[in-house]
Amino acid sequence: MRLTTLTLVASVALTGAAFAETVAPADVKSDEYGAIAQSLTGTAGNAEEGAKIMKTKSQGNCIACHAVTALNDAPFHGEVGPMLDGVGDRWNEAELRGILVNAKLTFEGTVMPAYYKVDGFNRPGNAYTGKAADGPLDPLLTAQQIEDVIAFLSTLKE
């Protein structure tokens, strides 16, 4: 009886996780300071994957602008943005999520890209090259990649 109950509880928990829906970029809700309390996926992020995303040019490429001591194996850390050592102590997950999704809601005038935004961009390409994308753009990172980066940043403590 006890094994059956445990099996039932485990299967219900796994089923709930499997059906957690990803929040679409247009449906993300932030507070007045840009923080986003709700996970974009309902699935915990993977810190190891987050570290890879931060170092990969074709993904987040966070180290192009930020120095991160924990990522010493990656070359060419930038100095445009603040050093990220200790960021897990400075901001909570909701604040980090908001900064990654659209930093301009937290820091007006920042040059940091909005990693989970798909509309509202100026597209000068048509005036210059005729090759600007039509319709909505894909986000720079997926919802799960955002959660993975948050998991990694949360490990960066003072």
MODELLER restraints for C-alpha pairs under 7 A, 6 or more apart:
rsr = mdl.restraints
at = mdl.atoms
rsr.add(forms.Gaussian(group=physical.xy_distance, feature=features.Distance(at['CA:17:A'], at['CA:43:A']), mean=6.94, stdev=0.5))
rsr.add(forms.Gaussian(group=physical.xy_distance, feature=features.Distance(at['CA:20:A'], at['CA:41:A']), mean=6.50, stdev=0.5))
rsr.add(forms.Gaussian(group=physical.xy_distance, feature=features.Distance(at['CA:20:A'], at['CA:42:A']), mean=5.52, stdev=0.5))
rsr.add(forms.Gaussian(group=physical.xy_distance, feature=features.Distance(at['CA:21:A'], at['CA:41:A']), mean=6.08, stdev=0.5))
rsr.add(forms.Gaussian(group=physical.xy_distance, feature=features.Distance(at['CA:22:A'], at['CA:40:A']), mean=5.58, stdev=0.5))
rsr.add(forms.Gaussian(group=physical.xy_distance, feature=features.Distance(at['CA:22:A'], at['CA:41:A']), mean=4.40, stdev=0.5))
rsr.add(forms.Gaussian(group=physical.xy_distance, feature=features.Distance(at['CA:22:A'], at['CA:143:A']), mean=6.80, stdev=0.5))
rsr.add(forms.Gaussian(group=physical.xy_distance, feature=features.Distance(at['CA:23:A'], at['CA:40:A']), mean=5.01, stdev=0.5))
rsr.add(forms.Gaussian(group=physical.xy_distance, feature=features.Distance(at['CA:23:A'], at['CA:41:A']), mean=6.39, stdev=0.5))
rsr.add(forms.Gaussian(group=physical.xy_distance, feature=features.Distance(at['CA:25:A'], at['CA:116:A']), mean=5.93, stdev=0.5))
rsr.add(forms.Gaussian(group=physical.xy_distance, feature=features.Distance(at['CA:25:A'], at['CA:117:A']), mean=5.78, stdev=0.5))
rsr.add(forms.Gaussian(group=physical.xy_distance, feature=features.Distance(at['CA:25:A'], at['CA:118:A']), mean=6.66, stdev=0.5))
rsr.add(forms.Gaussian(group=physical.xy_distance, feature=features.Distance(at['CA:29:A'], at['CA:36:A']), mean=6.24, stdev=0.5))
rsr.add(forms.Gaussian(group=physical.xy_distance, feature=features.Distance(at['CA:30:A'], at['CA:36:A']), mean=4.54, stdev=0.5))
rsr.add(forms.Gaussian(group=physical.xy_distance, feature=features.Distance(at['CA:30:A'], at['CA:98:A']), mean=6.89, stdev=0.5))
rsr.add(forms.Gaussian(group=physical.xy_distance, feature=features.Distance(at['CA:33:A'], at['CA:105:A']), mean=6.51, stdev=0.5))
rsr.add(forms.Gaussian(group=physical.xy_distance, feature=features.Distance(at['CA:33:A'], at['CA:106:A']), mean=5.43, stdev=0.5))
rsr.add(forms.Gaussian(group=physical.xy_distance, feature=features.Distance(at['CA:34:A'], at['CA:98:A']), mean=5.19, stdev=0.5))
rsr.add(forms.Gaussian(group=physical.xy_distance, feature=features.Distance(at['CA:34:A'], at['CA:105:A']), mean=4.82, stdev=0.5))
rsr.add(forms.Gaussian(group=physical.xy_distance, feature=features.Distance(at['CA:34:A'], at['CA:106:A']), mean=4.97, stdev=0.5))
rsr.add(forms.Gaussian(group=physical.xy_distance, feature=features.Distance(at['CA:35:A'], at['CA:94:A']), mean=5.00, stdev=0.5))
rsr.add(forms.Gaussian(group=physical.xy_distance, feature=features.Distance(at['CA:35:A'], at['CA:95:A']), mean=4.30, stdev=0.5))
rsr.add(forms.Gaussian(group=physical.xy_distance, feature=features.Distance(at['CA:35:A'], at['CA:97:A']), mean=6.63, stdev=0.5))
rsr.add(forms.Gaussian(group=physical.xy_distance, feature=features.Distance(at['CA:35:A'], at['CA:98:A']), mean=4.39, stdev=0.5))
rsr.add(forms.Gaussian(group=physical.xy_distance, feature=features.Distance(at['CA:36:A'], at['CA:94:A']), mean=4.67, stdev=0.5))
rsr.add(forms.Gaussian(group=physical.xy_distance, feature=features.Distance(at['CA:36:A'], at['CA:95:A']), mean=6.41, stdev=0.5))
rsr.add(forms.Gaussian(group=physical.xy_distance, feature=features.Distance(at['CA:36:A'], at['CA:97:A']), mean=5.83, stdev=0.5))
rsr.add(forms.Gaussian(group=physical.xy_distance, feature=features.Distance(at['CA:36:A'], at['CA:98:A']), mean=5.03, stdev=0.5))
rsr.add(forms.Gaussian(group=physical.xy_distance, feature=features.Distance(at['CA:37:A'], at['CA:94:A']), mean=4.49, stdev=0.5))
rsr.add(forms.Gaussian(group=physical.xy_distance, feature=features.Distance(at['CA:40:A'], at['CA:143:A']), mean=5.48, stdev=0.5))
rsr.add(forms.Gaussian(group=physical.xy_distance, feature=features.Distance(at['CA:41:A'], at['CA:143:A']), mean=6.20, stdev=0.5))
rsr.add(forms.Gaussian(group=physical.xy_distance, feature=features.Distance(at['CA:41:A'], at['CA:144:A']), mean=6.17, stdev=0.5))
rsr.add(forms.Gaussian(group=physical.xy_distance, feature=features.Distance(at['CA:44:A'], at['CA:147:A']), mean=6.75, stdev=0.5))
rsr.add(forms.Gaussian(group=physical.xy_distance, feature=features.Distance(at['CA:45:A'], at['CA:144:A']), mean=6.83, stdev=0.5))
rsr.add(forms.Gaussian(group=physical.xy_distance, feature=features.Distance(at['CA:45:A'], at['CA:147:A']), mean=4.53, stdev=0.5))
rsr.add(forms.Gaussian(group=physical.xy_distance, feature=features.Distance(at['CA:45:A'], at['CA:148:A']), mean=3.94, stdev=0.5))
rsr.add(forms.Gaussian(group=physical.xy_distance, feature=features.Distance(at['CA:45:A'], at['CA:150:A']), mean=6.90, stdev=0.5))
rsr.add(forms.Gaussian(group=physical.xy_distance, feature=features.Distance(at['CA:45:A'], at['CA:151:A']), mean=5.10, stdev=0.5))
rsr.add(forms.Gaussian(group=physical.xy_distance, feature=features.Distance(at['CA:46:A'], at['CA:148:A']), mean=4.68, stdev=0.5))
rsr.add(forms.Gaussian(group=physical.xy_distance, feature=features.Distance(at['CA:46:A'], at['CA:151:A']), mean=5.89, stdev=0.5))
rsr.add(forms.Gaussian(group=physical.xy_distance, feature=features.Distance(at['CA:47:A'], at['CA:148:A']), mean=5.57, stdev=0.5))
rsr.add(forms.Gaussian(group=physical.xy_distance, feature=features.Distance(at['CA:47:A'], at['CA:149:A']), mean=6.61, stdev=0.5))
rsr.add(forms.Gaussian(group=physical.xy_distance, feature=features.Distance(at['CA:47:A'], at['CA:151:A']), mean=4.67, stdev=0.5))
rsr.add(forms.Gaussian(group=physical.xy_distance, feature=features.Distance(at['CA:47:A'], at['CA:152:A']), mean=3.97, stdev=0.5))
rsr.add(forms.Gaussian(group=physical.xy_distance, feature=features.Distance(at['CA:48:A'], at['CA:152:A']), mean=6.77, stdev=0.5))
rsr.add(forms.Gaussian(group=physical.xy_distance, feature=features.Distance(at['CA:49:A'], at['CA:148:A']), mean=5.92, stdev=0.5))
rsr.add(forms.Gaussian(group=physical.xy_distance, feature=features.Distance(at['CA:50:A'], at['CA:145:A']), mean=6.79, stdev=0.5))
rsr.add(forms.Gaussian(group=physical.xy_distance, feature=features.Distance(at['CA:50:A'], at['CA:148:A']), mean=4.30, stdev=0.5))
rsr.add(forms.Gaussian(group=physical.xy_distance, feature=features.Distance(at['CA:50:A'], at['CA:149:A']), mean=3.87, stdev=0.5))
rsr.add(forms.Gaussian(group=physical.xy_distance, feature=features.Distance(at['CA:50:A'], at['CA:151:A']), mean=6.66, stdev=0.5))
rsr.add(forms.Gaussian(group=physical.xy_distance, feature=features.Distance(at['CA:50:A'], at['CA:152:A']), mean=5.22, stdev=0.5))
rsr.add(forms.Gaussian(group=physical.xy_distance, feature=features.Distance(at['CA:51:A'], at['CA:149:A']), mean=6.67, stdev=0.5))
rsr.add(forms.Gaussian(group=physical.xy_distance, feature=features.Distance(at['CA:51:A'], at['CA:152:A']), mean=5.96, stdev=0.5))
rsr.add(forms.Gaussian(group=physical.xy_distance, feature=features.Distance(at['CA:53:A'], at['CA:59:A']), mean=5.65, stdev=0.5))
rsr.add(forms.Gaussian(group=physical.xy_distance, feature=features.Distance(at['CA:53:A'], at['CA:60:A']), mean=5.27, stdev=0.5))
rsr.add(forms.Gaussian(group=physical.xy_distance, feature=features.Distance(at['CA:53:A'], at['CA:61:A']), mean=6.69, stdev=0.5))
rsr.add(forms.Gaussian(group=physical.xy_distance, feature=features.Distance(at['CA:53:A'], at['CA:149:A']), mean=6.98, stdev=0.5))
rsr.add(forms.Gaussian(group=physical.xy_distance, feature=features.Distance(at['CA:54:A'], at['CA:60:A']), mean=5.04, stdev=0.5))
rsr.add(forms.Gaussian(group=physical.xy_distance, feature=features.Distance(at['CA:54:A'], at['CA:61:A']), mean=4.92, stdev=0.5))
rsr.add(forms.Gaussian(group=physical.xy_distance, feature=features.Distance(at['CA:54:A'], at['CA:62:A']), mean=4.75, stdev=0.5))
rsr.add(forms.Gaussian(group=physical.xy_distance, feature=features.Distance(at['CA:54:A'], at['CA:63:A']), mean=6.27, stdev=0.5))
rsr.add(forms.Gaussian(group=physical.xy_distance, feature=features.Distance(at['CA:55:A'], at['CA:61:A']), mean=5.16, stdev=0.5))
rsr.add(forms.Gaussian(group=physical.xy_distance, feature=features.Distance(at['CA:55:A'], at['CA:62:A']), mean=6.52, stdev=0.5))
rsr.add(forms.Gaussian(group=physical.xy_distance, feature=features.Distance(at['CA:55:A'], at['CA:63:A']), mean=6.07, stdev=0.5))
rsr.add(forms.Gaussian(group=physical.xy_distance, feature=features.Distance(at['CA:55:A'], at['CA:74:A']), mean=6.38, stdev=0.5))
rsr.add(forms.Gaussian(group=physical.xy_distance, feature=features.Distance(at['CA:59:A'], at['CA:141:A']), mean=6.65, stdev=0.5))
rsr.add(forms.Gaussian(group=physical.xy_distance, feature=features.Distance(at['CA:60:A'], at['CA:141:A']), mean=6.88, stdev=0.5))
rsr.add(forms.Gaussian(group=physical.xy_distance, feature=features.Distance(at['CA:63:A'], at['CA:77:A']), mean=4.93, stdev=0.5))
rsr.add(forms.Gaussian(group=physical.xy_distance, feature=features.Distance(at['CA:63:A'], at['CA:78:A']), mean=5.82, stdev=0.5))
rsr.add(forms.Gaussian(group=physical.xy_distance, feature=features.Distance(at['CA:64:A'], at['CA:76:A']), mean=6.79, stdev=0.5))
rsr.add(forms.Gaussian(group=physical.xy_distance, feature=features.Distance(at['CA:64:A'], at['CA:77:A']), mean=5.60, stdev=0.5))
rsr.add(forms.Gaussian(group=physical.xy_distance, feature=features.Distance(at['CA:64:A'], at['CA:78:A']), mean=4.75, stdev=0.5))
rsr.add(forms.Gaussian(group=physical.xy_distance, feature=features.Distance(at['CA:65:A'], at['CA:77:A']), mean=6.61, stdev=0.5))
rsr.add(forms.Gaussian(group=physical.xy_distance, feature=features.Distance(at['CA:65:A'], at['CA:78:A']), mean=3.95, stdev=0.5))
rsr.add(forms.Gaussian(group=physical.xy_distance, feature=features.Distance(at['CA:65:A'], at['CA:79:A']), mean=5.48, stdev=0.5))
rsr.add(forms.Gaussian(group=physical.xy_distance, feature=features.Distance(at['CA:65:A'], at['CA:80:A']), mean=4.88, stdev=0.5))
rsr.add(forms.Gaussian(group=physical.xy_distance, feature=features.Distance(at['CA:65:A'], at['CA:81:A']), mean=5.18, stdev=0.5))
rsr.add(forms.Gaussian(group=physical.xy_distance, feature=features.Distance(at['CA:66:A'], at['CA:77:A']), mean=6.00, stdev=0.5))
rsr.add(forms.Gaussian(group=physical.xy_distance, feature=features.Distance(at['CA:66:A'], at['CA:78:A']), mean=4.84, stdev=0.5))
rsr.add(forms.Gaussian(group=physical.xy_distance, feature=features.Distance(at['CA:66:A'], at['CA:79:A']), mean=5.70, stdev=0.5))
rsr.add(forms.Gaussian(group=physical.xy_distance, feature=features.Distance(at['CA:66:A'], at['CA:80:A']), mean=6.60, stdev=0.5))
rsr.add(forms.Gaussian(group=physical.xy_distance, feature=features.Distance(at['CA:66:A'], at['CA:81:A']), mean=5.07, stdev=0.5))
rsr.add(forms.Gaussian(group=physical.xy_distance, feature=features.Distance(at['CA:66:A'], at['CA:82:A']), mean=5.86, stdev=0.5))
rsr.add(forms.Gaussian(group=physical.xy_distance, feature=features.Distance(at['CA:66:A'], at['CA:83:A']), mean=5.40, stdev=0.5))
rsr.add(forms.Gaussian(group=physical.xy_distance, feature=features.Distance(at['CA:66:A'], at['CA:84:A']), mean=6.50, stdev=0.5))
rsr.add(forms.Gaussian(group=physical.xy_distance, feature=features.Distance(at['CA:67:A'], at['CA:77:A']), mean=4.84, stdev=0.5))
rsr.add(forms.Gaussian(group=physical.xy_distance, feature=features.Distance(at['CA:67:A'], at['CA:78:A']), mean=5.68, stdev=0.5))
rsr.add(forms.Gaussian(group=physical.xy_distance, feature=features.Distance(at['CA:67:A'], at['CA:79:A']), mean=6.56, stdev=0.5))
rsr.add(forms.Gaussian(group=physical.xy_distance, feature=features.Distance(at['CA:67:A'], at['CA:83:A']), mean=4.82, stdev=0.5))
rsr.add(forms.Gaussian(group=physical.xy_distance, feature=features.Distance(at['CA:67:A'], at['CA:84:A']), mean=6.28, stdev=0.5))
rsr.add(forms.Gaussian(group=physical.xy_distance, feature=features.Distance(at['CA:68:A'], at['CA:83:A']), mean=6.17, stdev=0.5))
rsr.add(forms.Gaussian(group=physical.xy_distance, feature=features.Distance(at['CA:68:A'], at['CA:84:A']), mean=5.43, stdev=0.5))
rsr.add(forms.Gaussian(group=physical.xy_distance, feature=features.Distance(at['CA:68:A'], at['CA:85:A']), mean=5.74, stdev=0.5))
rsr.add(forms.Gaussian(group=physical.xy_distance, feature=features.Distance(at['CA:69:A'], at['CA:85:A']), mean=6.53, stdev=0.5))
rsr.add(forms.Gaussian(group=physical.xy_distance, feature=features.Distance(at['CA:85:A'], at['CA:156:A']), mean=5.69, stdev=0.5))
rsr.add(forms.Gaussian(group=physical.xy_distance, feature=features.Distance(at['CA:85:A'], at['CA:157:A']), mean=6.79, stdev=0.5))
rsr.add(forms.Gaussian(group=physical.xy_distance, feature=features.Distance(at['CA:85:A'], at['CA:158:A']), mean=6.83, stdev=0.5))
rsr.add(forms.Gaussian(group=physical.xy_distance, feature=features.Distance(at['CA:86:A'], at['CA:156:A']), mean=4.96, stdev=0.5))
rsr.add(forms.Gaussian(group=physical.xy_distance, feature=features.Distance(at['CA:86:A'], at['CA:157:A']), mean=4.18, stdev=0.5))
rsr.add(forms.Gaussian(group=physical.xy_distance, feature=features.Distance(at['CA:86:A'], at['CA:158:A']), mean=4.38, stdev=0.5))
rsr.add(forms.Gaussian(group=physical.xy_distance, feature=features.Distance(at['CA:87:A'], at['CA:153:A']), mean=6.42, stdev=0.5))
rsr.add(forms.Gaussian(group=physical.xy_distance, feature=features.Distance(at['CA:87:A'], at['CA:156:A']), mean=5.80, stdev=0.5))
rsr.add(forms.Gaussian(group=physical.xy_distance, feature=features.Distance(at['CA:87:A'], at['CA:157:A']), mean=6.49, stdev=0.5))
rsr.add(forms.Gaussian(group=physical.xy_distance, feature=features.Distance(at['CA:88:A'], at['CA:153:A']), mean=5.69, stdev=0.5))
rsr.add(forms.Gaussian(group=physical.xy_distance, feature=features.Distance(at['CA:88:A'], at['CA:154:A']), mean=4.10, stdev=0.5))
rsr.add(forms.Gaussian(group=physical.xy_distance, feature=features.Distance(at['CA:88:A'], at['CA:155:A']), mean=5.93, stdev=0.5))
rsr.add(forms.Gaussian(group=physical.xy_distance, feature=features.Distance(at['CA:88:A'], at['CA:156:A']), mean=4.97, stdev=0.5))
rsr.add(forms.Gaussian(group=physical.xy_distance, feature=features.Distance(at['CA:88:A'], at['CA:157:A']), mean=5.18, stdev=0.5))
rsr.add(forms.Gaussian(group=physical.xy_distance, feature=features.Distance(at['CA:89:A'], at['CA:157:A']), mean=5.46, stdev=0.5))
rsr.add(forms.Gaussian(group=physical.xy_distance, feature=features.Distance(at['CA:89:A'], at['CA:158:A']), mean=6.73, stdev=0.5))
rsr.add(forms.Gaussian(group=physical.xy_distance, feature=features.Distance(at['CA:93:A'], at['CA:150:A']), mean=6.57, stdev=0.5))
rsr.add(forms.Gaussian(group=physical.xy_distance, feature=features.Distance(at['CA:96:A'], at['CA:150:A']), mean=6.33, stdev=0.5))
rsr.add(forms.Gaussian(group=physical.xy_distance, feature=features.Distance(at['CA:97:A'], at['CA:150:A']), mean=6.53, stdev=0.5))
rsr.add(forms.Gaussian(group=physical.xy_distance, feature=features.Distance(at['CA:99:A'], at['CA:106:A']), mean=6.46, stdev=0.5))
rsr.add(forms.Gaussian(group=physical.xy_distance, feature=features.Distance(at['CA:100:A'], at['CA:114:A']), mean=6.44, stdev=0.5))
rsr.add(forms.Gaussian(group=physical.xy_distance, feature=features.Distance(at['CA:100:A'], at['CA:115:A']), mean=5.79, stdev=0.5))
rsr.add(forms.Gaussian(group=physical.xy_distance, feature=features.Distance(at['CA:100:A'], at['CA:146:A']), mean=6.89, stdev=0.5))
rsr.add(forms.Gaussian(group=physical.xy_distance, feature=features.Distance(at['CA:101:A'], at['CA:114:A']), mean=5.39, stdev=0.5))
rsr.add(forms.Gaussian(group=physical.xy_distance, feature=features.Distance(at['CA:101:A'], at['CA:115:A']), mean=5.09, stdev=0.5))
rsr.add(forms.Gaussian(group=physical.xy_distance, feature=features.Distance(at['CA:101:A'], at['CA:116:A']), mean=4.56, stdev=0.5))
rsr.add(forms.Gaussian(group=physical.xy_distance, feature=features.Distance(at['CA:101:A'], at['CA:117:A']), mean=6.60, stdev=0.5))
rsr.add(forms.Gaussian(group=physical.xy_distance, feature=features.Distance(at['CA:102:A'], at['CA:114:A']), mean=4.13, stdev=0.5))
rsr.add(forms.Gaussian(group=physical.xy_distance, feature=features.Distance(at['CA:102:A'], at['CA:115:A']), mean=6.48, stdev=0.5))
rsr.add(forms.Gaussian(group=physical.xy_distance, feature=features.Distance(at['CA:102:A'], at['CA:116:A']), mean=6.74, stdev=0.5))
rsr.add(forms.Gaussian(group=physical.xy_distance, feature=features.Distance(at['CA:102:A'], at['CA:117:A']), mean=6.75, stdev=0.5))
rsr.add(forms.Gaussian(group=physical.xy_distance, feature=features.Distance(at['CA:103:A'], at['CA:110:A']), mean=6.99, stdev=0.5))
rsr.add(forms.Gaussian(group=physical.xy_distance, feature=features.Distance(at['CA:103:A'], at['CA:112:A']), mean=6.39, stdev=0.5))
rsr.add(forms.Gaussian(group=physical.xy_distance, feature=features.Distance(at['CA:103:A'], at['CA:114:A']), mean=6.07, stdev=0.5))
rsr.add(forms.Gaussian(group=physical.xy_distance, feature=features.Distance(at['CA:104:A'], at['CA:110:A']), mean=5.96, stdev=0.5))
rsr.add(forms.Gaussian(group=physical.xy_distance, feature=features.Distance(at['CA:115:A'], at['CA:139:A']), mean=5.99, stdev=0.5))
rsr.add(forms.Gaussian(group=physical.xy_distance, feature=features.Distance(at['CA:115:A'], at['CA:140:A']), mean=4.86, stdev=0.5))
rsr.add(forms.Gaussian(group=physical.xy_distance, feature=features.Distance(at['CA:115:A'], at['CA:141:A']), mean=5.53, stdev=0.5))
rsr.add(forms.Gaussian(group=physical.xy_distance, feature=features.Distance(at['CA:116:A'], at['CA:139:A']), mean=4.77, stdev=0.5))
rsr.add(forms.Gaussian(group=physical.xy_distance, feature=features.Distance(at['CA:116:A'], at['CA:140:A']), mean=6.21, stdev=0.5))
rsr.add(forms.Gaussian(group=physical.xy_distance, feature=features.Distance(at['CA:116:A'], at['CA:141:A']), mean=6.13, stdev=0.5))
rsr.add(forms.Gaussian(group=physical.xy_distance, feature=features.Distance(at['CA:117:A'], at['CA:139:A']), mean=5.51, stdev=0.5))
rsr.add(forms.Gaussian(group=physical.xy_distance, feature=features.Distance(at['CA:118:A'], at['CA:136:A']), mean=5.78, stdev=0.5))
rsr.add(forms.Gaussian(group=physical.xy_distance, feature=features.Distance(at['CA:118:A'], at['CA:137:A']), mean=4.94, stdev=0.5))
rsr.add(forms.Gaussian(group=physical.xy_distance, feature=features.Distance(at['CA:118:A'], at['CA:138:A']), mean=5.78, stdev=0.5))
rsr.add(forms.Gaussian(group=physical.xy_distance, feature=features.Distance(at['CA:118:A'], at['CA:139:A']), mean=5.43, stdev=0.5))
rsr.add(forms.Gaussian(group=physical.xy_distance, feature=features.Distance(at['CA:119:A'], at['CA:136:A']), mean=5.82, stdev=0.5))
rsr.add(forms.Gaussian(group=physical.xy_distance, feature=features.Distance(at['CA:119:A'], at['CA:137:A']), mean=6.65, stdev=0.5))
rsr.add(forms.Gaussian(group=physical.xy_distance, feature=features.Distance(at['CA:123:A'], at['CA:132:A']), mean=6.25, stdev=0.5))
rsr.add(forms.Gaussian(group=physical.xy_distance, feature=features.Distance(at['CA:125:A'], at['CA:131:A']), mean=5.70, stdev=0.5))
rsr.add(forms.Gaussian(group=physical.xy_distance, feature=features.Distance(at['CA:125:A'], at['CA:132:A']), mean=4.47, stdev=0.5))
rsr.add(forms.Gaussian(group=physical.xy_distance, feature=features.Distance(at['CA:126:A'], at['CA:132:A']), mean=5.16, stdev=0.5))
